Amino acid sequence: MGKGTMELTEKTFNETIGTGLTLVDMYANWCMPCRMLAPTISSLASDYDGQVKVGKLNIDEAPSIAAKYGVMSIPTVILFKDGEPVAQKIGMADKSAYDQMIKNAQ
């Protein structure tokens, strides 16, 4: 994981997304597109360090959270603002798509 990327768990998830903007990458270790997306997520964490929290949540270890937000396929990246989902991208996207999600929510 890159600078600023947090590994989220069922215990830390709600507290982390509770305030401000948090970009969460829902992934699994066996998911090849998730692995391909990881450098983009790390890059976003560096770009938005101090402005937006960036985290990764392994859905195999946190199935209740995946179910709560209707995550049916991965990678799914959800942007939360003060605990509420405000944008979501399913599947791989380029970095500019995630940049736009963040800019639209700021």
Backbone as ProteinMPNN parsed JSONL, in Angstrom:
{"seq_chain_A": "MGKGTMELTEKTFNETIGTGLTLVDMYANWCMPCRMLAPTISSLASDYDGQVKVGKLNIDEAPSIAAKYGVMSIPTVILFKDGEPVAQKIGMADKSAYDQMIKNAQ", "coords_chain_A": {"N_chain_A": [[0.84, -1.196, 0.0], [0.394, 2.224, -0.709], [1.579, 5.494, 0.347], [-0.555, 6.93, 2.67], [-2.708, 5.258, 2.045], [-5.149, 3.38, 3.567], [-5.721, 0.284, 5.207], [-8.773, -0.979, 5.588], [-11.107, -2.337, 7.987], [-13.855, -4.315, 9.282], [-14.11, -3.285, 11.816], [-12.889, -0.742, 11.75], [-14.062, 0.633, 9.675], [-16.603, 2.216, 9.727], [-15.932, 4.332, 11.463], [-13.819, 5.496, 10.069], [-14.999, 6.398, 7.644], [-16.759, 8.233, 8.605], [-16.4, 11.077, 8.809], [-15.755, 13.851, 6.669], [-14.313, 13.417, 3.342], [-14.0, 10.189, 1.986], [-12.456, 7.834, 0.06], [-13.119, 4.623, -0.937], [-11.818, 1.572, -1.837], [-13.221, -1.317, -2.724], [-12.238, -4.578, -2.605], [-10.726, -7.8, -3.467], [-8.254, -10.246, -2.688], [-7.91, -12.232, -4.651], [-8.789, -11.114, -6.968], [-7.998, -10.113, -10.111], [-8.389, -7.661, -11.686], [-8.654, -5.925, -9.521], [-6.102, -5.939, -8.426], [-4.771, -4.717, -10.504], [-5.821, -2.194, -10.33], [-4.806, -1.21, -7.972], [-2.302, 0.391, -7.997], [-3.299, 2.827, -8.991], [-5.096, 3.603, -6.996], [-3.294, 3.963, -4.889], [-1.851, 6.101, -5.931], [-3.818, 8.097, -5.997], [-4.188, 8.37, -3.253], [-1.785, 9.569, -2.529], [-1.927, 11.951, -4.052], [-4.139, 13.247, -2.921], [-3.507, 13.502, -0.291], [-4.102, 14.442, 3.008], [-6.407, 15.767, 2.31], [-8.394, 14.013, 1.367], [-9.39, 10.928, 2.645], [-8.12, 7.743, 1.851], [-8.911, 4.446, 1.37], [-8.714, 0.82, 1.516], [-10.811, -1.978, 1.321], [-11.087, -5.281, 2.089], [-13.319, -7.387, 0.751], [-13.783, -10.048, 1.267], [-13.082, -10.316, 3.872], [-14.786, -8.62, 5.089], [-17.661, -9.087, 4.675], [-20.213, -8.179, 5.459], [-20.2, -5.414, 5.195], [-19.779, -5.119, 2.455], [-22.192, -6.224, 1.578], [-24.016, -4.41, 2.694], [-23.633, -2.115, 1.143], [-24.305, -3.02, -1.325], [-22.392, -4.268, -2.984], [-21.668, -6.041, -5.708], [-19.915, -6.782, -7.671], [-16.387, -6.657, -8.165], [-13.443, -4.708, -8.906], [-15.051, -2.305, -6.793], [-15.386, 1.062, -6.296], [-16.132, 3.357, -3.879], [-17.141, 6.577, -3.002], [-17.34, 8.283, -0.048], [-19.045, 10.782, 1.798], [-18.964, 12.351, 4.768], [-19.858, 9.93, 5.92], [-21.857, 9.025, 4.206], [-22.6, 7.415, 1.101], [-21.65, 9.009, -1.895], [-20.822, 8.79, -4.488], [-20.021, 6.295, -6.951], [-18.064, 3.809, -8.561], [-17.98, 1.024, -10.607], [-15.939, -1.685, -11.414], [-12.919, -1.419, -13.424], [-11.48, 1.777, -13.841], [-10.077, 4.749, -15.302], [-7.617, 6.923, -13.786], [-8.466, 9.588, -13.959], [-11.236, 9.435, -13.851], [-11.777, 8.811, -11.188], [-10.632, 11.038, -10.009], [-12.47, 12.95, -10.904], [-14.793, 12.13, -9.565], [-14.079, 12.787, -6.93], [-13.592, 15.559, -7.117], [-16.172, 16.466, -7.806], [-17.507, 16.04, -5.42], [-16.351, 17.667, -3.543]], "CA_chain_A": [[0.0, 0.0, 0.0], [1.143, 3.468, -0.81], [1.443, 6.511, 1.389], [-1.907, 7.436, 2.857], [-3.748, 4.254, 1.806], [-5.426, 2.644, 4.8], [-6.402, -1.001, 5.104], [-9.955, -0.877, 6.45], [-11.701, -3.577, 8.476], [-15.213, -4.088, 9.795], [-14.006, -2.486, 13.049], [-12.447, 0.631, 11.5], [-14.744, 1.199, 8.506], [-17.561, 3.298, 10.012], [-15.224, 5.47, 12.057], [-13.008, 6.119, 9.025], [-15.818, 7.115, 6.649], [-17.715, 9.088, 9.304], [-16.229, 12.514, 8.607], [-15.01, 14.257, 5.481], [-14.365, 12.571, 2.148], [-13.23, 8.952, 2.052], [-12.553, 6.993, -1.128], [-12.907, 3.247, -0.494], [-11.672, 0.551, -2.869], [-13.686, -2.634, -2.278], [-11.439, -5.494, -3.405], [-10.377, -9.11, -2.907], [-6.895, -10.618, -3.097], [-7.941, -13.101, -5.827], [-9.356, -10.341, -8.083], [-6.919, -9.539, -10.92], [-8.605, -6.231, -11.941], [-8.402, -5.196, -8.272], [-4.651, -5.777, -8.327], [-4.374, -3.75, -11.529], [-6.29, -0.879, -9.888], [-4.095, -0.818, -6.745], [-1.404, 1.542, -8.151], [-4.117, 4.035, -9.178], [-5.615, 3.962, -5.672], [-2.142, 4.499, -4.151], [-1.539, 7.405, -6.508], [-4.855, 9.014, -5.506], [-3.904, 8.611, -1.832], [-0.696, 10.549, -2.479], [-2.406, 13.218, -4.615], [-5.135, 13.886, -2.055], [-3.052, 13.375, 1.095], [-4.505, 15.568, 3.841], [-7.71, 16.279, 1.866], [-9.324, 12.896, 1.217], [-8.88, 9.651, 3.141], [-8.213, 6.691, 0.843], [-8.788, 3.157, 2.021], [-9.038, -0.407, 0.811], [-11.558, -2.903, 2.163], [-11.137, -6.632, 1.544], [-14.714, -7.812, 0.951], [-13.802, -11.406, 1.819], [-12.928, -10.177, 5.322], [-15.842, -7.717, 5.577], [-18.819, -9.318, 3.802], [-21.404, -7.427, 5.864], [-20.086, -4.071, 4.63], [-20.023, -5.276, 1.021], [-23.628, -6.428, 1.412], [-24.717, -3.171, 3.052], [-23.533, -1.156, 0.041], [-24.712, -3.676, -2.567], [-21.247, -4.563, -3.834], [-21.894, -7.323, -6.373], [-18.719, -7.11, -8.435], [-15.233, -5.877, -7.728], [-13.4, -3.67, -7.882], [-16.036, -1.235, -6.682], [-14.824, 2.179, -5.546], [-17.217, 4.208, -3.38], [-16.73, 7.817, -2.335], [-18.23, 8.635, 1.052], [-18.936, 12.129, 2.356], [-19.552, 12.335, 6.113], [-20.486, 8.641, 6.186], [-22.864, 8.652, 3.204], [-22.04, 7.249, -0.245], [-22.049, 10.084, -2.807], [-20.453, 8.396, -5.852], [-19.553, 4.918, -7.009], [-17.618, 3.284, -9.85], [-17.832, -0.429, -10.587], [-14.974, -2.112, -12.421], [-11.724, -0.592, -13.601], [-11.622, 3.071, -14.504], [-8.792, 5.432, -15.25], [-7.448, 7.81, -12.637], [-9.246, 10.821, -14.133], [-12.625, 9.177, -13.439], [-11.809, 8.923, -9.729], [-10.394, 12.47, -9.746], [-13.724, 13.669, -11.139], [-15.682, 11.794, -8.442], [-13.652, 13.561, -5.76], [-13.827, 16.985, -7.38], [-17.614, 16.707, -7.77], [-17.997, 15.935, -4.047], [-15.685, 18.64, -2.656]], "C_chain_A": [[0.873, 1.244, 0.0], [0.902, 4.379, 0.368], [-0.017, 6.958, 1.478], [-3.016, 6.438, 2.606], [-3.916, 3.429, 3.065], [-6.081, 1.308, 4.482], [-7.554, -0.962, 6.102], [-10.455, -2.26, 6.838], [-13.129, -3.276, 8.921], [-15.188, -3.206, 11.038], [-13.698, -1.021, 12.771], [-13.253, 1.356, 10.423], [-15.622, 2.403, 8.835], [-16.896, 4.539, 10.596], [-14.438, 6.231, 10.988], [-13.858, 6.944, 8.063], [-16.718, 8.175, 7.279], [-17.608, 10.574, 9.057], [-15.408, 12.778, 7.359], [-15.224, 13.324, 4.308], [-13.458, 11.365, 2.323], [-13.504, 8.146, 0.795], [-12.207, 5.569, -0.706], [-12.913, 2.307, -1.696], [-12.088, -0.783, -2.258], [-13.017, -3.655, -3.192], [-11.376, -6.868, -2.754], [-9.009, -9.485, -3.458], [-6.865, -11.436, -4.387], [-8.39, -12.368, -7.089], [-8.246, -9.642, -8.873], [-7.176, -8.06, -11.267], [-8.372, -5.37, -10.693], [-6.91, -4.933, -8.107], [-4.16, -4.729, -9.323], [-4.764, -2.327, -11.123], [-5.468, -0.342, -8.711], [-3.127, 0.353, -6.929], [-2.157, 2.872, -8.334], [-4.631, 4.525, -7.83], [-4.489, 4.557, -4.825], [-1.78, 5.896, -4.628], [-2.547, 8.457, -6.044], [-4.608, 9.36, -4.042], [-2.804, 9.647, -1.684], [-1.179, 11.922, -2.941], [-3.299, 13.984, -3.652], [-4.779, 13.782, -0.577], [-3.428, 14.628, 1.886], [-5.854, 16.16, 3.465], [-8.782, 15.197, 1.854], [-8.661, 11.651, 1.794], [-9.086, 8.608, 2.044], [-7.959, 5.364, 1.534], [-9.156, 2.009, 1.117], [-9.744, -1.33, 1.801], [-11.642, -4.25, 1.459], [-12.535, -7.197, 1.821], [-14.82, -9.24, 1.471], [-13.707, -11.372, 3.341], [-14.01, -9.287, 5.929], [-17.107, -7.869, 4.725], [-20.06, -8.506, 4.18], [-21.38, -6.008, 5.295], [-20.347, -4.12, 3.127], [-21.516, -5.432, 0.755], [-24.412, -5.146, 1.677], [-24.734, -2.18, 1.894], [-23.79, -1.794, -1.327], [-23.569, -3.971, -3.523], [-21.404, -5.978, -4.396], [-20.698, -7.751, -7.217], [-17.601, -6.177, -7.999], [-14.246, -5.755, -8.875], [-14.6, -2.734, -7.957], [-15.404, -0.167, -5.801], [-15.972, 3.108, -5.176], [-16.605, 5.414, -2.689], [-17.786, 8.157, -1.299], [-17.975, 10.073, 1.465], [-19.688, 12.125, 3.671], [-20.381, 11.076, 6.355], [-21.501, 8.176, 5.168], [-22.209, 8.475, 1.837], [-22.561, 8.341, -1.172], [-21.693, 9.772, -4.256], [-19.887, 6.99, -5.809], [-19.138, 4.569, -8.429], [-17.408, 1.787, -9.681], [-16.897, -0.82, -11.718], [-13.809, -1.146, -12.495], [-12.095, 0.718, -14.284], [-10.261, 3.744, -14.462], [-8.8, 6.46, -14.128], [-8.309, 9.061, -12.744], [-10.703, 10.637, -13.711], [-12.762, 9.307, -11.919], [-11.539, 10.367, -9.291], [-11.697, 13.249, -9.864], [-14.726, 13.385, -10.026], [-15.367, 12.66, -7.238], [-13.94, 15.037, -5.956], [-15.31, 17.339, -7.297], [-18.161, 16.739, -6.347], [-17.418, 17.001, -3.121], [-16.486, 19.906, -2.505]], "O_chain_A": [[1.933, 1.295, 0.623], [0.12, 4.07, 1.268], [-0.628, 7.318, 0.472], [-4.171, 6.727, 2.919], [-2.957, 2.849, 3.574], [-6.91, 1.223, 3.576], [-7.335, -0.918, 7.313], [-10.253, -3.232, 6.111], [-13.555, -2.121, 8.934], [-16.135, -2.462, 11.291], [-14.191, -0.144, 13.479], [-13.134, 2.573, 10.279], [-15.417, 3.488, 8.291], [-17.26, 5.665, 10.255], [-14.397, 7.462, 10.998], [-13.484, 8.061, 7.706], [-17.37, 8.935, 6.564], [-18.618, 11.276, 9.089], [-14.486, 12.031, 7.033], [-16.177, 12.547, 4.273], [-12.309, 11.487, 2.747], [-14.652, 7.815, 0.5], [-11.123, 5.328, -0.175], [-13.874, 2.252, -2.463], [-11.402, -1.317, -1.386], [-13.2, -3.615, -4.408], [-11.891, -7.083, -1.657], [-8.65, -9.088, -4.566], [-5.899, -11.349, -5.145], [-8.372, -12.95, -8.174], [-7.627, -8.699, -8.381], [-6.248, -7.259, -11.151], [-7.943, -4.221, -10.8], [-6.503, -3.845, -7.701], [-3.252, -3.953, -9.027], [-4.11, -1.365, -11.527], [-5.442, 0.868, -8.484], [-3.12, 1.251, -6.087], [-1.693, 3.916, -7.878], [-4.605, 5.724, -7.552], [-4.7, 5.544, -4.121], [-1.444, 6.768, -3.827], [-2.165, 9.585, -5.732], [-4.796, 10.506, -3.632], [-2.878, 10.51, -0.809], [-0.882, 12.935, -2.308], [-3.232, 15.21, -3.568], [-5.638, 13.951, 0.289], [-3.108, 15.743, 1.477], [-6.399, 16.972, 4.213], [-9.92, 15.421, 2.268], [-7.511, 11.349, 1.475], [-10.124, 8.6, 1.382], [-6.937, 5.173, 2.193], [-9.815, 2.185, 0.093], [-9.339, -1.453, 2.957], [-12.199, -4.353, 0.366], [-12.893, -7.452, 2.971], [-15.839, -9.608, 2.055], [-14.187, -12.279, 4.02], [-14.135, -9.21, 7.152], [-17.572, -6.901, 4.124], [-20.871, -8.181, 3.313], [-22.428, -5.461, 4.951], [-21.05, -3.266, 2.586], [-22.046, -4.841, -0.186], [-25.365, -4.838, 0.961], [-25.728, -1.486, 1.683], [-23.524, -1.182, -2.362], [-23.752, -3.93, -4.739], [-21.29, -6.969, -3.675], [-20.491, -8.942, -7.45], [-17.839, -5.065, -7.529], [-14.214, -6.627, -9.744], [-15.095, -2.416, -9.038], [-14.944, -0.454, -4.696], [-16.696, 3.59, -6.047], [-15.673, 5.288, -1.894], [-18.966, 8.303, -1.617], [-16.833, 10.532, 1.482], [-20.902, 11.922, 3.699], [-21.471, 11.143, 6.923], [-21.969, 7.041, 5.247], [-21.364, 9.28, 1.446], [-23.767, 8.58, -1.236], [-22.208, 10.422, -5.166], [-19.35, 6.543, -4.795], [-19.785, 4.985, -9.39], [-16.75, 1.338, -8.742], [-17.041, -0.347, -12.845], [-13.723, -0.185, -11.731], [-12.925, 0.747, -15.192], [-9.393, 3.356, -13.68], [-9.851, 6.817, -13.594], [-8.828, 9.546, -11.739], [-11.338, 11.59, -13.258], [-13.751, 9.85, -11.425], [-12.136, 10.857, -8.333], [-11.996, 14.103, -9.029], [-15.435, 14.29, -9.587], [-16.268, 13.204, -6.598], [-14.472, 15.694, -5.062], [-15.666, 18.395, -6.774], [-19.172, 17.394, -6.089], [-17.941, 17.217, -2.028], [-16.067, 20.821, -1.796]]}, "name": "protein", "num_of_chains": 1, "seq": "MGKGTMELTEKTFNETIGTGLTLVDMYANWCMPCRMLAPTISSLASDYDGQVKVGKLNIDEAPSIAAKYGVMSIPTVILFKDGEPVAQKIGMADKSAYDQMIKNAQ"}
